[in-house]
Amino acid sequence: MRSTILGFFAAIIVLYIGVTEINSLALLYNTAGLVIVIGGTLASGVITFGVPDMMGILHNALRVFSKPKTTLEKTIIEVLAVTKRMDRNPKLYGLSEEFKNVHPFLQDGLRLIENGLSTEEIQEIMETDMAKRREQHIHQVEILKTLAKYPPAFGMIGTVIGLIGLMNDLNKDSTSMVGPAMAIALLTTLYGLLLANYFFIPMSDNLLHRLSEDMSGRDVVLQGVLMLKDKIDPLVIKENLMVHAPPSKRSRIKSIEI
């Protein structure tokens, strides 16, 4: 979350430094240009994906600035906590309730163990869950990547509109509209490039990175749950899960007594 916010403000600073040669920042504002680029992008998005998916974009945008609810290291520690408990007390009754604050995917796995499903059934259910979740998140990423194509295109449309107005005014005695027409021509291109490269593309890549981390955590949970179901030796479970963590994060996991 901190790195995302830092990058966001760094982008603003870079843009600010880049326009210091302009006498007034107000010159960078043009209502018609914003309407063409933002309005055109939203309209195309609705045509492509429909209203519900477009409404979900705001939620995805806020997720970029939110802190992940869990980490790979924390997930491994939670699985090891369950391992220790089951080694000392093999009874399954109340297992999911006892660990209700762990990773939601781990809690689902514990419920499946508690209900007496076989290893193969648990693996099939949890892998299907992971596949569906990945599919849903990839769809969200694809929406943002598709939307990133529209702002530059509408920026060019605004540029053409501005140039048409500019050429038309050059045929008249009055040149009072040359400035506004030129502003639309140049600013819509700027707006399109900024919206695509400072918003849609970084956000889609951020969500893709978060999805990768989420899938890594769920893969750890899946392996842990299957080993718990098969009653694998706790030390073997610990060593198998620890290899998923980066070397810099393994010291805390190593210190856990099983």
N, C-alpha and C positions, 0 to 999 in steps of 0.2 A: 504493500500500500504506500509506504513512504517513498519508494523509488518511483512509483507511478506519479505521485503528486509532485515529486522533485522534477521529473521529466516534463510534466505539464508546465510548471513555472519556468523551467529552463527554456522551453519552446517560446513562451511569452517574452522572456528576456531577449532571446535571439531575434525575435521579430521586432522588438522595440529598438534594439541596436541597429537593426537593418533599415529602419525608417527614420533614423535621427536626422537625416538630411532633409526630410520634409518639414516645412515650417510649422504645419499644424496637423496633428493626428486626425483631426476632423475631416481632412481631405480623403482619408481612407474609408470614410463611411458613405455608402450610397444605398438608399432604400430600394431603388429599382433593381440594382444588382443583387442585393440580398434576396429579394423576392424571387428573382429568376433562378438563382442557384439553389437556395434552400427549398423554395416552393416546388421547383421542378424536380429536385431529388426526392422529396417526400411523395410527390405525385407518382413518380415512376416507381418508387418503392411500393406504394399501395397497389399499383397495377400489377407488379411482379409478384408480391408476397401476400397481399391482402392486409386489411386493417389490424387484425390481432397480432400478427408477427411484427408489424411496424410499431404497434404500441409497446411491444416487449423490448424494443431497442433502448428505451429509456431505462428500463430495469437493468439491461446488460451494461449500459453506460455507467450506472451507479456501482455495479459489481466491480468494475475496473478499479475504482477508488476505495473499495472495501478490503479489509484484511481477511485473508483466507481463514476459515474457521478451524482448520487443523493443519499440521505439518507432517511430513513423512516420519520424522523423528518421534513426534508425539504419538502417531499411529502405531509405530513399532512398540513403543513403551506400553501402550494400552493393550496390545495383543499379549505382551509378556506378562502384564498384570493378570490377565485372564488365565494365562498358562500356569502361573504360580498358584492361583486360586484353585484351578481344576486338579493340579497335582496334589494339593493338600486336601481337597474336598471334592471327590469325583462326582458327587451328586449334581444332577443337572437342574433340579427343580429351582426355579427362581433365578436362574443364571442371567437371563436378559434383563430382568428387573434390577438385579444387583449392579449391573454395569450399564445402566440406562443413560449415562452421561458420556459414553465413549463415542467413537466415530459411528455415525448412523449405519454405515455398511457393515461394520463389525457387530453392531447390535442385531442387525438382520441375520447375520451368520450365526450368532449365538442362539437366536430364536429357532433357527432351522435345526441346530444341534439339539436344542432342548426338546423339540418336537419329534425327535427320533428319526429324521430323514437319513438316508444312506449317504455315503461320501459322494457317489456319482450324482445323486439327486441334488445335493447341496451345490456341487460344482456346476451343474447345468443351470440351476436357478440363478446363482450369483454371476456366472459368466453372461447369462442373458441380460441380467440387470445392468451389468457393465456395458454391454454392447448397446443397449437402448439408451443409456445415459450418454455414451459417446456420440451416438447418432443424433440425439437432440442438441448437444452442444456444438457438434460440427455444423448442424443446420443453422444455428445462431451465428457462427463464425462466417459461414457462406453468405448469410444475409448482409453482414457488414462489408465483406469483401466485394459483393455485388454492388452495394450502394456506393462503394468507393469509386466505381467507374462513372457514376452519373454526374457528380459535381464538376469535374473538368469539362465534360461534354456540354453541360448547361452554361458553364463559363464561356465556352466558345460561342454558344448561341447568343449569350448576352453581348459578347464582343461583336458579333455580326450585326445584331440589332443596333448597337451603338454606332458602328461604322456606317450603317445605312442612314441613321439620323445625321451623322456628321457629313456625309456626302451630300445629303439633301440640303443641309443648311449652307453648304459652300456655294450653292446655286442662288442663294438669296442675298439681298443687300445686308441684312442683319446677321451678325455672327454671334448673337447672344446665346444661342443654343449649342454652339460648337463645344464649349467647355463641358456642360452636362453630358452631351452625347459621348464625348471622349472619355469622360469618367466612367460611364457605363461600360464602354468598350474595354477599358483596361481593368477596372475593378472586378468585373464579373469573372474574368480569367483568374485574377488573384484569389477571389473568394473560392472558386472551384478548386484550385490547387491546395489552398489551405485546408478546406473542409475534407478533402480526400487524404492529404498527407499528414495532417495534424489531428485528425479525428478518426475517420473510419478505418484506415489501414492500421495505425497503432493500436486501436481498440481491438480489432479483430485478431491481431497477432498476440496481444495481451491475453485475450480469452483463450486462444489456442495454447499458449504457454501454461495457463492455469489448468486447462483440461489435461495436458500432459502430466502435470503434477498430481492432479486428482486421480488419474488413472493409475499412476505409480503407487499412490497410497492405497487404492482399492485392490491392486494386485497383491500388495503385501498382506492386506486383510484376507483376501481369498486364500493365499497360501497358508496363512496362520490358522484360519478356520478349518481348512482341510486337514492340517497336521493335528489340530486339537481333536478333531473328530476321530482321527486314526490313532489318537493317544500316543503320538510320537514323544520321545524323550524331550523334556523341557530344554535341556542344554542344546540339543540338535535344533529345536525350533528357534532358539535365540541366535545361534550361529547362522542359520538359514536366512533369518530376517535381517540380521545386522549387515549382510553384504549389500543390501539394497540402499543403505544409508551412505552418504558421502563420508570419506575417511575423517573429515574434520568434525563430523557429528557422532562418531561412533564411541567416543570416550564415555559419554553419559550412559549409552546403552550397555557398554561393557561393565559398568559399575553396578548394574542391576543384578541382584542375587536371585538365582532361580532355585 
